[in-house]
Each structure stands twice: as C-alpha cells, then as structure tokens.
Amino acid sequence: MRDVQNQVDARGIAIQHVGIRDAHLPFLIKTKDGGFQSVLARIQFTVELPEKYKGTHMSRFLEILTPWSQKPLAEPEMDTMLEDALRRLDAQAADVELAFKYFVEKKAPVSGRMSLLDYDCRFVGRKQAGEPLVFTLGVDVPFTSLCPCSKEISDYGAHNQRSICRVRVRFAPGHDCILIEDLASLVEAQGSSPIYPLLKRADEKYVTEAAYDNPKFVEDILRDNVLALRKLDGIAWFSVECENFESIHNHNAYASHEENVQ
C-alpha cells in the first residue's frame, strides 16, 4: 500500500512533538519492598518529525508501548523504549510521559490502622539520538498546613487546610532515582502534618494538635522542601510547587522554585 506519511512535505517545517496522547495501558512499577505495583498509566508519546516527512506512523507508538505493559518499568526500560522510537520512527528526539496513581500504605499515628493513600505520579523520559536518557520523576504529595499568622493573632484555634506539593526531580547519570515512597515521605515531612485516609478519633486529635504545633506558611513549606531536596545524593535538578487550598479564602496560596544542583 502507498505510504502517505513518508511522502515529502514541501513546507519546510519540522514539528517538535508529534505522536499520541491520552493512551492508557497498565504498567508495573517497582515498590520499596522489592515488589511491583500494577498501575494504569495515561500516556503521551511523541517524536520530532523532520521537515521532509508529511507525517509520522501513529500505529508504531502503540506497537512500541504494548510489549512493556506487563513488564516492570523504570529508567532503563524507558531508555530502551525511546531508543526503539528513534529507530523505528527515524527521529532525532523522542519523549514519553506516563501519569498514574500510585498507592502507599499509611499507618494511623495512634490507632495503627492501615489504609492506602494515593499519589499522582509521573515518569517523564526524553531521549535525543546519541545522548543519555533524561528521566524526570514527578510526585504530587498532599499534607496539612496551618497558618502561623492565624495562630499568632487568635485567642484559640488557627485556620488550616489541605495542601499539595508537586515535586519533579532528576538525578545525575550513574545515580539511581529516588523511590516514590521515599520522595513522598521526604516532601510530606515539610508540611505541618501528614494526612491519612483512615483516622479514628484518637488519630484525628493527634494530627490536629501536630499541625497546631507546627504552623507553616506556603513559603516555609517551599523553602524546607528546597533544603531537603538539595541534600539528596546525586540530584541534578528539581522543581517544587506548593499550593495551600485556603479554608478562609476563595483563592489559594502558592509558591514555586526550581534549580540545577549539579
């Protein structure tokens, strides 16, 4: 059959990203205990398209992805996946992003009741021909924040809210990326208090008082995360976004920062 995509295009425009978006496939993600968690990922997979080609071959993206859907997936596997895309699609650069829910077991602080907390995570890989993989791990971490100003000026109580910190990290070549559980734990510790899916009354009392004893502005949470991330061995770059879903305003408090470490 005639290969229309491979026909020459005369407009002289190379396309930076062309491919598929909102494909869904299962993958296996390595857990801290050495096992694997099955996740359902929402996928964006693209390549650079040279100006000489009319189009790319969309079916090849799924042909590349599908064999990985029941295999453990991390940086080395994404490197292989993207190398395959460069070769099969005659491209100089390829990008893939896998967004998924990842569940971590949480133990309530007093009752010890176990439950599962979900984190929005993403694996992002970029591969240029002849260059190492650039891998980014992203985790969105929820927690409680309590306002220092509210505590200072009030005779009793202080307003608090659920907050989220969106962290993206890259590690230098030769250094293993941090595990999802460890990154989530590090970020969570910078808030006023962790959150838990399941709390009994004694647990609720504990976390309420823990937040009251540890008030933080969004700026405090951001700066504490920056200091914590800088201490990670082998980290090359990170970005942090902190957002407090305010309980006394109809807007949110927000702060962000990114930096190259090495």
C-alpha positions in Angstrom: 0.0 0.0 0.0 1.0 3.6 -0.6 2.9 5.1 2.4 1.3 8.6 2.6 3.1 9.6 5.8 6.5 9.0 4.2 5.8 11.4 1.3 7.9 14.6 1.1 6.4 17.7 2.6 7.4 21.0 0.9 6.5 23.5 3.6 9.9 23.3 5.3 8.5 23.0 8.9 10.0 20.4 11.3 7.5 19.5 14.1 8.9 19.3 17.6 6.4 16.9 19.0 4.1 14.6 17.1 2.5 11.4 18.3 -0.2 10.1 20.6 -1.9 11.5 23.8 -4.3 10.0 26.3 -3.5 6.4 25.5 -4.0 4.1 28.5 -2.0 1.0 29.4 -1.1 -0.9 32.6 2.5 -1.0 33.8 4.4 -2.5 36.7 6.2 0.0 39.0 8.9 -1.1 41.4 7.9 -0.7 45.1 10.2 0.0 48.0 9.8 -3.5 49.4 11.2 -5.0 46.2 7.9 -6.0 44.7 5.9 -4.3 42.0 2.6 -2.4 41.9 0.3 -2.6 38.8 -0.8 0.9 37.7 -2.9 2.3 34.9 -1.0 5.0 33.1 -2.2 7.8 30.9 0.4 8.2 28.2 1.7 10.9 25.9 4.4 9.6 23.5 5.9 11.8 20.8 8.9 12.2 18.5 10.4 15.1 16.5 9.3 15.0 12.9 11.8 16.1 10.3 10.6 18.7 7.8 10.9 16.4 4.9 8.2 14.0 6.1 4.5 14.6 5.7 3.6 12.7 8.9 4.6 10.1 11.4 3.4 6.5 11.7 0.9 6.7 14.7 0.5 2.9 14.9 4.1 2.4 15.8 3.8 4.2 19.1 1.4 1.6 20.4 3.5 -1.2 18.8 6.4 0.1 20.9 4.4 0.6 24.1 2.3 -2.5 24.2 5.1 -5.1 24.9 6.0 -3.1 28.0 2.5 -3.1 29.5 3.1 -6.2 31.6 6.8 -5.6 32.5 8.5 -3.7 35.3 9.1 -0.2 34.1 11.8 2.3 35.3 14.6 4.4 33.8 16.4 1.6 31.9 13.2 0.3 30.3 12.2 3.8 29.3 15.6 4.3 27.7 15.1 1.2 25.6 11.6 2.2 24.7 12.7 5.6 23.5 15.7 4.2 21.6 13.2 2.0 19.8 11.1 5.0 18.9 14.1 6.9 17.5 15.0 3.9 15.3 11.5 2.9 14.1 10.3 6.4 13.5 13.5 7.8 12.1 13.6 10.6 14.6 16.3 12.6 16.4 14.4 13.0 19.6 11.6 11.2 21.4 9.5 11.9 24.6 7.2 9.8 26.7 5.2 10.7 29.8 3.4 8.2 31.9 0.9 9.6 34.5 -0.5 7.2 37.1 -1.9 6.8 40.6 0.4 5.1 43.0 -0.7 3.8 46.3 1.3 3.8 49.5 0.3 2.1 52.8 -0.2 4.6 55.6 -0.4 3.7 59.3 -2.5 5.9 61.5 -0.4 7.6 64.2 -2.3 6.4 67.3 -4.6 3.5 66.4 -2.2 2.0 63.9 -5.0 1.4 61.4 -3.7 0.7 57.9 -5.0 2.4 54.8 -3.8 3.3 51.3 -3.0 6.9 50.2 -2.9 7.6 46.5 -0.3 9.9 44.9 -0.4 11.3 41.5 2.9 10.4 39.9 4.6 10.6 36.5 7.6 9.2 34.7 8.9 11.5 32.0 11.6 10.5 29.6 13.4 12.4 26.9 15.9 10.8 24.5 18.0 12.6 21.9 19.9 10.5 19.4 23.4 9.7 20.8 22.6 11.3 24.2 21.8 9.7 27.6 18.2 9.5 28.7 16.8 12.5 30.7 14.5 11.0 33.2 12.2 13.0 35.5 10.2 11.6 38.4 7.2 13.6 39.5 5.1 13.1 42.7 2.2 15.2 44.0 2.2 15.0 47.7 -0.8 16.1 49.9 -0.5 17.1 53.5 -1.9 19.6 56.1 -0.7 23.1 56.6 -1.6 25.5 59.4 -1.2 29.3 59.2 1.3 30.8 61.7 -0.4 34.2 61.5 -3.8 32.8 62.3 -2.3 31.0 65.3 -0.5 34.1 66.5 -3.4 36.5 66.4 -6.2 34.2 67.5 -7.2 33.6 71.1 -7.9 30.0 70.3 -7.6 27.9 67.1 -6.0 28.6 63.8 -7.1 28.0 60.2 -5.6 25.0 58.5 -6.1 23.4 55.1 -5.1 20.6 52.9 -2.1 21.4 50.8 -0.2 19.8 48.0 3.4 19.9 46.9 4.2 19.0 43.3 7.8 17.8 43.1 9.8 16.9 40.0 13.4 15.5 40.3 16.2 14.5 38.0 19.4 12.6 39.1 22.8 12.8 37.5 23.9 9.9 35.2 25.1 6.9 37.3 22.9 7.8 40.2 19.6 5.9 40.9 16.5 8.0 41.1 14.8 8.1 44.5 11.9 5.7 45.1 8.3 7.1 45.0 7.7 6.2 48.7 10.9 7.9 49.8 10.3 11.1 47.8 6.7 11.3 49.1 7.9 10.8 52.7 10.5 13.5 52.4 8.1 16.1 51.0 5.3 15.2 53.4 7.6 15.8 56.3 7.9 19.5 55.3 4.2 20.3 55.9 2.5 21.0 59.2 1.2 17.4 59.4 0.8 14.3 57.3 -2.7 13.3 56.1 -4.1 9.8 56.3 -7.0 8.1 54.5 -8.3 6.4 57.7 -8.3 8.1 61.1 -10.1 7.1 64.3 -10.9 9.8 67.0 -7.5 9.4 68.8 -5.7 9.8 65.4 -7.7 12.9 64.5 -6.8 14.5 67.8 -3.2 13.7 67.2 -2.9 15.1 63.7 -4.9 18.2 64.6 -2.6 19.0 67.5 0.5 18.1 65.5 -0.4 20.7 62.8 -1.2 23.3 65.5 2.3 22.7 67.0 4.0 23.0 63.6 2.5 26.1 61.8 3.9 26.9 58.3 3.2 29.4 55.6 3.4 28.2 52.0 6.8 29.9 51.8 8.0 27.9 54.8 6.9 24.6 53.2 8.6 25.5 49.9 11.9 26.6 51.5 12.0 23.5 53.7 11.4 21.3 50.6 14.2 23.1 48.8 16.7 22.4 51.6 15.6 18.8 51.9 15.9 18.1 48.1 19.4 19.7 48.0 20.6 17.0 50.4 19.7 14.1 48.1 22.7 12.3 46.9 23.2 12.6 43.1 20.3 15.0 42.4 20.9 17.2 39.3 17.7 19.3 39.1 14.4 19.7 40.9 11.3 21.8 40.8 8.8 22.4 43.6 5.3 23.9 43.6 3.4 24.3 46.8 -0.3 25.2 47.0 -2.5 25.7 50.0 -6.2 25.2 49.4 -7.2 28.0 51.7 -10.0 27.5 54.1 -10.8 31.2 54.8 -10.3 32.5 51.2 -11.8 31.7 47.8 -8.3 31.6 46.4 -5.2 29.5 47.1 -1.7 30.4 48.4 1.1 29.4 46.0 4.9 29.3 45.8 7.3 27.6 43.4 11.0 27.2 42.8 13.4 25.2 40.6 17.1 24.9 40.4 20.0 22.9 39.0 22.0 21.3 41.7 24.9 19.9 39.7 
